[in-house]
Amino acid sequence: MVSRIFLVLSILWAGTARAHEVLPAIADFTVADGKLTLSIYASVEGFIAGIDLTVVKDTNASPLAQTYDALRELPPDEIAARFKAFWPEMAVRIRLKADGNPLQAELAAVRVADMPDVTLARTAQISIVAQLPVGTDKVSMGWDGAFGALVLRQQGVDEPHTGFLEAGADSGPIAIAGGGQIGGLQTFLNYIPVGFDHIVPKG
């Protein structure tokens, strides 16, 4: 039930997202072979431009709007290269922990979608990995508030954790074995307003 709700919200957000609209990023995470892997789906032009996504709902309202628009005009491979150059600055603003101990995040890959219609948001997939100490029981994650809100989804376990992190918030401890799933009704009550905020104004 939880995963279906977030799938619907993800589709609706993607279907209504315009190039300048600020939407939450979506992060799927797994633990396997001693590694924590996050696949983050986001419009990275805002990150690279340095826009504080907590203070604007539309990038046109930012003093860095022209920088953002210029990035939007670049082809996917150039945006990927720009993001790789930006990564060291972003890495120190991502908070990953294993049983309360900080982890080192490494960029594994970045893939940027081709978006012929420049009026629509372009999504990139950022793959991040971190080595886990042997015996790790729980992980937590968060990032700098300037990167905006984050939908967090655990994958590959029974009763996976799914949550919505306000900009700058931390997830709190999440059991890597699963079991942290909240009820479907509570998920709906907690997160559906986020979808309405973006869907209703667009009709």
Short mmCIF file of the C-alpha atoms (twelve columns), coordinates in Angstrom:
data_MODEL
# 
_entry.id   MODEL 
# 
loop_
_atom_site.group_PDB 
_atom_site.id 
_atom_site.type_symbol 
_atom_site.label_atom_id 
_atom_site.label_alt_id 
_atom_site.label_comp_id 
_atom_site.label_asym_id 
_atom_site.label_seq_id 
_atom_site.Cartn_x 
_atom_site.Cartn_y 
_atom_site.Cartn_z 
_atom_site.pdbx_PDB_model_num 
ATOM 1   C CA . MET A 1   0.000  0.000  0.000   1 
ATOM 2   C CA . VAL A 2   2.760  2.435  0.976   1 
ATOM 3   C CA . SER A 3   4.795  1.810  -2.168  1 
ATOM 4   C CA . ARG A 4   1.686  2.216  -4.329  1 
ATOM 5   C CA . ILE A 5   0.882  5.586  -2.776  1 
ATOM 6   C CA . PHE A 6   4.379  6.852  -3.455  1 
ATOM 7   C CA . LEU A 7   4.336  5.443  -6.978  1 
ATOM 8   C CA . VAL A 8   1.145  7.368  -7.690  1 
ATOM 9   C CA . LEU A 9   2.576  10.552 -6.180  1 
ATOM 10  C CA . SER A 10  5.792  10.149 -8.141  1 
ATOM 11  C CA . ILE A 11  3.899  9.771  -11.406 1 
ATOM 12  C CA . LEU A 12  1.676  12.740 -10.645 1 
ATOM 13  C CA . TRP A 13  4.602  14.955 -9.675  1 
ATOM 14  C CA . ALA A 14  6.536  13.973 -12.780 1 
ATOM 15  C CA . GLY A 15  3.498  14.550 -14.954 1 
ATOM 16  C CA . THR A 16  2.920  18.073 -13.652 1 
ATOM 17  C CA . ALA A 17  6.499  19.208 -13.156 1 
ATOM 18  C CA . ARG A 18  7.500  22.260 -15.135 1 
ATOM 19  C CA . ALA A 19  11.076 23.315 -15.756 1 
ATOM 20  C CA . HIS A 20  11.101 25.976 -13.040 1 
ATOM 21  C CA . GLU A 21  8.951  24.231 -10.426 1 
ATOM 22  C CA . VAL A 22  10.772 23.064 -7.286  1 
ATOM 23  C CA . LEU A 23  9.812  19.488 -6.368  1 
ATOM 24  C CA . PRO A 24  11.158 17.081 -3.738  1 
ATOM 25  C CA . ALA A 25  13.945 14.750 -4.806  1 
ATOM 26  C CA . ILE A 26  13.260 11.011 -4.558  1 
ATOM 27  C CA . ALA A 27  15.876 8.654  -3.109  1 
ATOM 28  C CA . ASP A 28  15.706 4.863  -3.232  1 
ATOM 29  C CA . PHE A 29  18.213 3.121  -0.969  1 
ATOM 30  C CA . THR A 30  19.421 -0.437 -0.584  1 
ATOM 31  C CA . VAL A 31  21.964 -2.274 1.533   1 
ATOM 32  C CA . ALA A 32  23.851 -5.149 -0.090  1 
ATOM 33  C CA . ASP A 33  27.377 -6.570 -0.052  1 
ATOM 34  C CA . GLY A 34  28.390 -4.271 2.773   1 
ATOM 35  C CA . LYS A 35  27.403 -1.107 0.919   1 
ATOM 36  C CA . LEU A 36  24.688 1.499  1.287   1 
ATOM 37  C CA . THR A 37  23.548 2.619  -2.157  1 
ATOM 38  C CA . LEU A 38  21.290 5.596  -2.832  1 
ATOM 39  C CA . SER A 39  19.727 6.338  -6.191  1 
ATOM 40  C CA . ILE A 40  18.549 9.942  -6.061  1 
ATOM 41  C CA . TYR A 41  16.225 11.324 -8.730  1 
ATOM 42  C CA . ALA A 42  16.277 15.099 -8.930  1 
ATOM 43  C CA . SER A 43  16.625 18.124 -11.180 1 
ATOM 44  C CA . VAL A 44  20.307 18.769 -10.532 1 
ATOM 45  C CA . GLU A 45  20.494 22.121 -12.327 1 
ATOM 46  C CA . GLY A 46  19.198 23.778 -9.157  1 
ATOM 47  C CA . PHE A 47  21.960 22.145 -7.104  1 
ATOM 48  C CA . ILE A 48  24.688 23.173 -9.534  1 
ATOM 49  C CA . ALA A 49  23.359 26.724 -9.817  1 
ATOM 50  C CA . GLY A 50  23.461 27.083 -6.033  1 
ATOM 51  C CA . ILE A 51  19.767 27.885 -5.604  1 
ATOM 52  C CA . ASP A 52  18.478 27.503 -2.047  1 
ATOM 53  C CA . LEU A 53  15.463 25.280 -2.671  1 
ATOM 54  C CA . THR A 54  13.994 26.044 0.749   1 
ATOM 55  C CA . VAL A 55  13.221 29.648 -0.109  1 
ATOM 56  C CA . VAL A 56  11.679 29.350 -3.587  1 
ATOM 57  C CA . LYS A 57  8.919  27.227 -5.091  1 
ATOM 58  C CA . ASP A 58  9.851  28.323 -8.585  1 
ATOM 59  C CA . THR A 59  13.421 28.899 -9.747  1 
ATOM 60  C CA . ASN A 60  12.303 32.044 -11.575 1 
ATOM 61  C CA . ALA A 61  11.995 33.636 -8.136  1 
ATOM 62  C CA . SER A 62  15.701 33.093 -7.425  1 
ATOM 63  C CA . PRO A 63  18.394 35.676 -8.200  1 
ATOM 64  C CA . LEU A 64  20.220 32.740 -9.810  1 
ATOM 65  C CA . ALA A 65  17.408 32.085 -12.288 1 
ATOM 66  C CA . GLN A 66  19.539 33.002 -15.310 1 
ATOM 67  C CA . THR A 67  22.258 30.561 -14.260 1 
ATOM 68  C CA . TYR A 68  19.627 27.839 -13.841 1 
ATOM 69  C CA . ASP A 69  18.126 28.573 -17.265 1 
ATOM 70  C CA . ALA A 70  21.549 28.463 -18.904 1 
ATOM 71  C CA . LEU A 71  22.174 25.044 -17.378 1 
ATOM 72  C CA . ARG A 72  18.784 23.866 -18.637 1 
ATOM 73  C CA . GLU A 73  19.947 24.594 -22.184 1 
ATOM 74  C CA . LEU A 74  22.964 22.279 -21.929 1 
ATOM 75  C CA . PRO A 75  22.881 18.702 -23.292 1 
ATOM 76  C CA . PRO A 76  22.683 15.782 -20.818 1 
ATOM 77  C CA . ASP A 77  26.364 14.830 -21.052 1 
ATOM 78  C CA . GLU A 78  27.440 18.401 -20.249 1 
ATOM 79  C CA . ILE A 79  25.111 18.541 -17.228 1 
ATOM 80  C CA . ALA A 80  26.524 15.211 -16.039 1 
ATOM 81  C CA . ALA A 81  30.045 16.633 -16.327 1 
ATOM 82  C CA . ARG A 82  29.032 19.814 -14.488 1 
ATOM 83  C CA . PHE A 83  27.488 17.743 -11.695 1 
ATOM 84  C CA . LYS A 84  30.615 15.600 -11.318 1 
ATOM 85  C CA . ALA A 85  32.620 18.792 -10.890 1 
ATOM 86  C CA . PHE A 86  30.078 20.015 -8.320  1 
ATOM 87  C CA . TRP A 87  30.002 16.713 -6.412  1 
ATOM 88  C CA . PRO A 88  32.813 17.433 -3.876  1 
ATOM 89  C CA . GLU A 89  30.846 20.470 -2.693  1 
ATOM 90  C CA . MET A 90  27.667 18.427 -2.381  1 
ATOM 91  C CA . ALA A 91  29.311 15.404 -0.756  1 
ATOM 92  C CA . VAL A 92  30.245 17.288 2.414   1 
ATOM 93  C CA . ARG A 93  26.617 18.411 2.758   1 
ATOM 94  C CA . ILE A 94  25.170 14.882 2.720   1 
ATOM 95  C CA . ARG A 95  24.782 13.170 6.085   1 
ATOM 96  C CA . LEU A 96  25.022 9.375  6.049   1 
ATOM 97  C CA . LYS A 97  25.506 7.399  9.263   1 
ATOM 98  C CA . ALA A 98  25.816 3.754  10.277  1 
ATOM 99  C CA . ASP A 99  24.710 3.121  13.864  1 
ATOM 100 C CA . GLY A 100 25.340 6.801  14.543  1 
ATOM 101 C CA . ASN A 101 28.813 6.912  12.975  1 
ATOM 102 C CA . PRO A 102 29.442 9.119  9.898   1 
ATOM 103 C CA . LEU A 103 29.952 7.475  6.523   1 
ATOM 104 C CA . GLN A 104 31.894 8.723  3.515   1 
ATOM 105 C CA . ALA A 105 29.638 9.185  0.476   1 
ATOM 106 C CA . GLU A 106 31.124 8.504  -2.960  1 
ATOM 107 C CA . LEU A 107 29.626 9.315  -6.337  1 
ATOM 108 C CA . ALA A 108 29.216 6.125  -8.365  1 
ATOM 109 C CA . ALA A 109 27.397 7.495  -11.404 1 
ATOM 110 C CA . VAL A 110 25.206 10.295 -12.706 1 
ATOM 111 C CA . ARG A 111 22.775 9.892  -15.563 1 
ATOM 112 C CA . VAL A 112 20.831 12.817 -16.989 1 
ATOM 113 C CA . ALA A 113 17.652 12.311 -18.963 1 
ATOM 114 C CA . ASP A 114 17.283 13.803 -22.416 1 
ATOM 115 C CA . MET A 115 14.379 16.268 -22.305 1 
ATOM 116 C CA . PRO A 116 13.495 17.653 -25.751 1 
ATOM 117 C CA . ASP A 117 10.704 19.757 -24.221 1 
ATOM 118 C CA . VAL A 118 12.565 22.414 -22.234 1 
ATOM 119 C CA . THR A 119 9.340  23.490 -20.528 1 
ATOM 120 C CA . LEU A 120 9.408  20.259 -18.483 1 
ATOM 121 C CA . ALA A 121 11.678 19.380 -15.572 1 
ATOM 122 C CA . ARG A 122 14.669 17.239 -16.505 1 
ATOM 123 C CA . THR A 123 15.497 14.428 -14.108 1 
ATOM 124 C CA . ALA A 124 18.950 13.106 -13.289 1 
ATOM 125 C CA . GLN A 125 19.758 9.893  -11.440 1 
ATOM 126 C CA . ILE A 126 22.589 10.299 -8.953  1 
ATOM 127 C CA . SER A 127 24.035 7.026  -7.623  1 
ATOM 128 C CA . ILE A 128 25.855 7.337  -4.290  1 
ATOM 129 C CA . VAL A 129 27.573 4.546  -2.356  1 
ATOM 130 C CA . ALA A 130 29.067 4.270  1.124   1 
ATOM 131 C CA . GLN A 131 30.925 1.356  2.699   1 
ATOM 132 C CA . LEU A 132 29.256 0.023  5.861   1 
ATOM 133 C CA . PRO A 133 31.139 -1.278 8.895   1 
ATOM 134 C CA . VAL A 134 30.681 -4.980 9.548   1 
ATOM 135 C CA . GLY A 135 27.649 -5.608 11.755  1 
ATOM 136 C CA . THR A 136 25.837 -2.379 10.887  1 
ATOM 137 C CA . ASP A 137 22.257 -2.580 12.147  1 
ATOM 138 C CA . LYS A 138 20.792 0.817  11.308  1 
ATOM 139 C CA . VAL A 139 21.505 3.680  8.940   1 
ATOM 140 C CA . SER A 140 20.316 7.260  8.797   1 
ATOM 141 C CA . MET A 141 20.504 9.928  6.164   1 
ATOM 142 C CA . GLY A 142 19.795 13.560 5.386   1 
ATOM 143 C CA . TRP A 143 21.248 16.479 3.465   1 
ATOM 144 C CA . ASP A 144 21.675 20.227 3.561   1 
ATOM 145 C CA . GLY A 145 18.382 22.091 3.560   1 
ATOM 146 C CA . ALA A 146 19.357 24.049 0.436   1 
ATOM 147 C CA . PHE A 147 18.868 20.849 -1.589  1 
ATOM 148 C CA . GLY A 148 15.176 20.826 -0.680  1 
ATOM 149 C CA . ALA A 149 12.846 18.092 0.536   1 
ATOM 150 C CA . LEU A 150 13.497 14.394 0.015   1 
ATOM 151 C CA . VAL A 151 11.209 11.387 -0.407  1 
ATOM 152 C CA . LEU A 152 13.107 8.400  1.007   1 
ATOM 153 C CA . ARG A 153 12.240 4.822  -0.001  1 
ATOM 154 C CA . GLN A 154 13.911 1.657  1.250   1 
ATOM 155 C CA . GLN A 155 14.194 -1.162 -1.284  1 
ATOM 156 C CA . GLY A 156 14.819 -4.903 -1.203  1 
ATOM 157 C CA . VAL A 157 13.444 -5.754 2.256   1 
ATOM 158 C CA . ASP A 158 10.139 -6.739 3.835   1 
ATOM 159 C CA . GLU A 159 8.168  -3.871 5.393   1 
ATOM 160 C CA . PRO A 160 10.505 -1.184 4.000   1 
ATOM 161 C CA . HIS A 161 10.832 2.272  5.463   1 
ATOM 162 C CA . THR A 162 9.296  5.087  3.427   1 
ATOM 163 C CA . GLY A 163 9.392  8.680  4.557   1 
ATOM 164 C CA . PHE A 164 9.265  12.322 3.600   1 
ATOM 165 C CA . LEU A 165 12.110 14.505 4.868   1 
ATOM 166 C CA . GLU A 166 11.555 18.224 5.085   1 
ATOM 167 C CA . ALA A 167 14.494 20.246 3.783   1 
ATOM 168 C CA . GLY A 168 17.481 19.732 6.076   1 
ATOM 169 C CA . ALA A 169 15.842 16.993 8.185   1 
ATOM 170 C CA . ASP A 170 17.411 13.642 9.045   1 
ATOM 171 C CA . SER A 171 15.643 10.324 8.666   1 
ATOM 172 C CA . GLY A 172 16.482 8.970  12.098  1 
ATOM 173 C CA . PRO A 173 17.723 5.357  12.463  1 
ATOM 174 C CA . ILE A 174 16.377 2.929  9.837   1 
ATOM 175 C CA . ALA A 175 16.826 -0.822 10.318  1 
ATOM 176 C CA . ILE A 176 18.663 -2.218 7.296   1 
ATOM 177 C CA . ALA A 177 16.749 -5.495 7.717   1 
ATOM 178 C CA . GLY A 178 13.430 -3.693 7.208   1 
ATOM 179 C CA . GLY A 179 10.430 -3.662 9.480   1 
ATOM 180 C CA . GLY A 180 10.096 0.127  9.629   1 
ATOM 181 C CA . GLN A 181 7.101  0.432  7.349   1 
ATOM 182 C CA . ILE A 182 4.272  2.663  8.534   1 
ATOM 183 C CA . GLY A 183 0.631  1.999  7.710   1 
ATOM 184 C CA . GLY A 184 -0.816 2.990  4.365   1 
ATOM 185 C CA . LEU A 185 -3.410 5.330  5.876   1 
ATOM 186 C CA . GLN A 186 -0.815 7.155  7.948   1 
ATOM 187 C CA . THR A 187 1.439  7.463  4.909   1 
ATOM 188 C CA . PHE A 188 -1.438 8.948  2.947   1 
ATOM 189 C CA . LEU A 189 -2.242 11.445 5.703   1 
ATOM 190 C CA . ASN A 190 1.411  12.414 6.114   1 
ATOM 191 C CA . TYR A 191 2.429  12.829 2.495   1 
ATOM 192 C CA . ILE A 192 -0.583 13.388 0.231   1 
ATOM 193 C CA . PRO A 193 -0.579 17.170 0.933   1 
ATOM 194 C CA . VAL A 194 2.841  17.293 -0.739  1 
ATOM 195 C CA . GLY A 195 1.284  15.911 -3.890  1 
ATOM 196 C CA . PHE A 196 -1.714 18.232 -3.690  1 
ATOM 197 C CA . ASP A 197 0.586  21.233 -3.305  1 
ATOM 198 C CA . HIS A 198 2.024  20.537 -6.757  1 
ATOM 199 C CA . ILE A 199 -0.954 18.928 -8.491  1 
ATOM 200 C CA . VAL A 200 -3.899 21.138 -7.591  1 
ATOM 201 C CA . PRO A 201 -2.354 24.486 -8.628  1 
ATOM 202 C CA . LYS A 202 -1.633 22.920 -12.020 1 
ATOM 203 C CA . GLY A 203 -5.259 21.856 -12.472 1 
# 
